[in-house]
Each structure stands twice: as structure tokens, then as C-alpha cells.
Amino acid sequence: MNKILIPIDFSENAEHALAAAKIIADKEATKLLVLHAYQPYIADVNITPGNVLPGIDGSDFLSMSSELEVEYQKRLERYVDDVIAEGYQAEAIWAIGSVQSTVSEAIEAHNPNLVIIGRTGTGGFLDKLIGSSATSIGLNSNCPVLVIPPQSTPKRFQKVVYATQFEYDETDILREVYVLMNHLGANLTLLKIKSDSQPNIQADHQYIDEIKSNFAIAEDAIVFREARHVLDGIEDYCDEVGADLLIMSARERSFIEEFLINPSVTRKLIINTHVPLLVFHLK
């Protein structure tokens, strides 16, 4: 793994994302790209001086914004200096704009192997309605994205669960997954949750046979469970085995399929899961 992109906002969640990056990174071969997306103050032309706050006019706000920008730049530099002092290769990326747009631009410019982002929020109503930066980045980025939930403090990734429905060819993704597992020294379990709410179109055996023909996988490393809801079944199994990491794949979906017929389990997990979630994207 050559490059890992870590968007940070100087919060505790950002610290968790950076901790995960250090676990995965190879100090000799991996560069950590630490990005901060700064959204500057934009003056409202409809606000006249003196009407912003008592004793503060528009020019004061511009001055405060400039000072804040300089302070954030210094904080980013200190973050990177601390990472380098620990023996990692690191580079600061200062970007202007929203998290989603700057991450997309950084992926295009730097071509990282992985993005790691700390998820804010608790999966409440607003998160479910409009999603979050982590949700958008996790579902739409053209490289794998590791989402670290706020209640997770990564230490080591040893027990890893790959949730699949055996409905699509995931050989290319699994090849990348097994390379990562070897690097981490982790054990991988393939999990399928059988549920009436999840369509079962393709026969499981054809994909299982293909996986076994390409990878050395033990029989007990493929697990089937039944649950009323796929999301609950995945999380219950992760809790049962004490999973350190959950992996899923996302694919492009039509608007009708995404929002009306069969909402993405991956989207729901990004918003709700308390286990770090690594999202790959089916080509």
C-alpha cells in the first residue's frame, strides 16, 4: 500500500482515523496524506457593518477568519510533524472547500490506495435523512474507504468479517482483501445473512466455488446466518465474534433501486455500524 488519504478535522474522530492509518501503513512503503478541508468565511453582502454582532463588523469577521485559517494550517503542520516523528512518511494537504469535494480532488490528484475517515454523528434522524460526509465518501469514492465510527478506538485488525450476498463476482475485491489480510496478519470470515428482506437471485454455490478455486479458504471461514434484517444479522455476528473490522462492497444503483425498492445495506451500515467498516467498490 503506497498511499493512504486521511481527511481530518482535528476532532477525536480524526485521531481514530489516523490511528487506523498507522495500523495499516507500512512505515517503509506507505505515505500518509493528511488532508484538512477548510471552508473560509464568506462575507454576506446584505449585512452592513455593525449589524453582525454588537461591536463586531464585517471586517472584524474577515480578520478573525484569516487568523483561524492560519491557526488551522499550523495545526495541520503539527499533526504531520508528529506523524513523521513517529517514523511514518507523511504529507500535509491543505484544501479549500467541502470535505466531499476536497477528498474527491485529492483522490484524483494523488491516487491513494485507501481513504480512512472518522464518522461523525450517531446515526440519528438527520444522518439517516441526508447522510454524512463519511457516507458520501464511502459510497461514491473510486477507491476503498475505511470508515471509523466515533465509538471505535482502533488497535489491531485481527478478526475481519467480509459480508457478502454471493450475488456478484467479487473476485477482484477479494484479491485486494486477502493482500490486506496478509499484511495485517488477520483472519477473514465470509458471512452471508439469509433474510426474507434480501433478494436471493443467484445460486450461492457458483460464487463460492469460484472463490475456493482462487483462494485458499477454509470451509469454516464461510458462514451462513439467518436474521430478520440483514443489517441486524451482520452486526450481531460481528459482536458475537468480536470483529475488529467489517468489509463490504458497494455497487452503482439506480435511483429507484437505491431509494424505493431495496435501499443499500452498505449505506445503512456506514451510518449506523459501531465496527470499523471498509467499503470496496464493484467495478
Residue pairs with C-beta under 8 A, 6 or more apart in sequence:
1 24
1 25
1 26
1 29
1 30
1 113
1 114
1 180
1 183
2 29
2 30
2 31
2 112
2 113
3 30
3 31
3 33
3 110
3 111
3 112
3 113
3 114
4 21
4 24
4 25
4 30
4 31
4 32
4 33
4 112
4 113
4 114
4 115
4 116
5 33
5 35
5 93
5 103
5 106
5 107
5 110
5 112
5 114
5 115
5 116
6 14
6 17
6 18
6 21
6 32
6 33
6 34
6 35
6 115
6 116
6 117
7 14
7 17
7 35
7 36
7 37
7 99
7 102
7 103
7 115
7 117
7 133
7 137
8 14
8 17
8 18
8 34
8 35
8 36
8 76
8 79
8 118
9 36
9 37
9 99
9 118
10 36
10 72
10 75
10 79
11 118
11 120
12 118
12 150
13 118
13 119
13 120
13 148
13 150
14 118
15 118
16 118
16 148
16 150
16 152
16 153
16 154
17 116
17 117
17 118
17 146
17 148
18 32
18 34
18 79
18 83
18 116
19 153
19 154
20 116
20 146
20 148
20 154
20 276
21 32
21 116
22 32
22 83
22 86
22 88
23 154
23 155
23 156
23 157
23 184
24 30
24 114
24 116
24 146
24 157
24 180
24 183
24 184
25 32
25 88
26 183
27 87
27 88
27 89
30 88
30 89
31 89
31 90
31 91
32 83
32 88
32 89
32 90
32 91
33 90
33 91
33 93
33 106
33 110
33 112
34 76
34 79
34 80
34 83
34 90
34 91
34 92
34 93
35 93
35 95
35 102
35 103
35 106
36 72
36 75
36 76
36 92
36 93
36 94
36 95
37 95
37 96
37 97
37 98
37 99
37 101
37 102
37 103
38 69
38 72
38 94
38 95
38 96
39 96
39 97
39 98
40 65
40 69
40 96
41 61
41 62
41 64
41 65
43 58
43 61
43 62
44 58
47 58
48 58
49 57
49 58
49 59
50 57
52 58
52 60
52 61
73 94
76 92
76 94
77 92
79 92
80 90
80 91
80 92
83 90
84 90
93 106
93 110
95 102
95 105
95 106
96 102
97 105
98 133
99 133
99 137
100 133
100 136
100 137
100 140
103 115
103 117
103 137
103 141
104 140
104 141
106 112
107 115
107 141
107 142
107 143
111 143
112 143
113 143
113 144
114 143
114 144
114 145
114 146
115 137
115 141
115 143
115 144
115 145
115 146
116 145
116 146
116 148
117 133
117 134
117 137
117 138
117 145
117 146
117 147
117 148
118 134
118 147
118 148
118 150
119 132
119 134
119 147
119 148
119 149
119 150
119 270
119 271
120 132
120 133
120 134
120 150
121 127
121 132
121 150
121 271
122 150
123 271
123 272
127 135
127 271
128 271
131 267
131 271
132 270
132 271
134 147
134 270
135 267
135 270
135 271
137 145
138 145
138 147
138 250
138 266
138 270
138 277
138 279
139 250
139 264
139 266
139 267
139 270
139 279
141 281
142 281
143 281
144 176
144 278
144 279
144 280
144 281
145 278
145 279
146 276
146 277
146 278
146 279
147 270
147 273
147 276
147 277
147 278
147 279
148 154
148 276
149 273
149 274
149 275
149 276
149 277
151 274
152 274
152 275
152 276
154 244
154 276
155 244
156 184
156 244
157 184
157 186
157 244
157 245
157 276
158 184
158 185
158 186
158 187
158 244
159 186
159 187
159 189
159 241
159 242
159 243
159 244
159 245
160 181
160 184
160 186
160 187
160 188
160 189
160 243
160 244
160 245
160 246
160 247
161 188
161 189
161 191
161 234
161 237
161 238
161 241
161 243
161 245
161 246
161 247
162 174
162 177
162 188
162 189
162 190
162 191
162 247
162 248
163 191
163 192
163 193
163 234
163 246
163 247
163 248
163 265
164 170
164 190
164 191
164 192
164 248
164 249
165 192
165 193
165 198
165 200
166 192
166 202
166 204
166 207
166 208
167 199
167 200
167 201
167 202
167 207
168 202
168 207
168 249
168 251
168 282
169 207
169 210
170 207
170 211
170 249
170 282
171 210
171 211
171 214
172 283
173 249
173 280
173 282
174 211
174 214
174 215
175 214
175 215
176 280
177 188
177 247
177 280
178 188
178 215
180 186
181 187
181 188
186 244
186 245
187 221
188 217
188 221
189 221
189 222
189 223
189 241
190 211
190 217
190 221
190 222
190 223
191 223
191 224
191 225
191 234
191 237
192 204
192 222
192 223
192 224
192 225
193 225
193 226
193 227
193 230
193 233
193 234
193 237
194 200
194 224
194 225
194 226
194 227
195 226
195 227
195 228
195 229
195 230
195 233
196 228
197 228
197 229
197 230
198 230
198 265
199 262
208 222
211 217
223 237
225 233
225 236
225 237
226 233
227 233
227 236
230 265
231 265
231 268
231 269
231 272
234 246
234 265
234 269
235 269
235 272
235 273
235 274
235 275
237 243
238 246
238 275
243 275
244 275
244 276
245 275
245 276
245 277
245 278
246 269
246 273
246 275
246 276
246 277
246 278
247 277
247 278
247 279
247 280
248 265
248 266
248 269
248 277
248 278
248 279
248 280
249 266
249 279
249 280
249 281
249 282
250 264
250 266
250 279
250 280
250 281
250 282
251 281
251 282
252 282
253 264
258 264
266 279
269 277
270 277
270 279
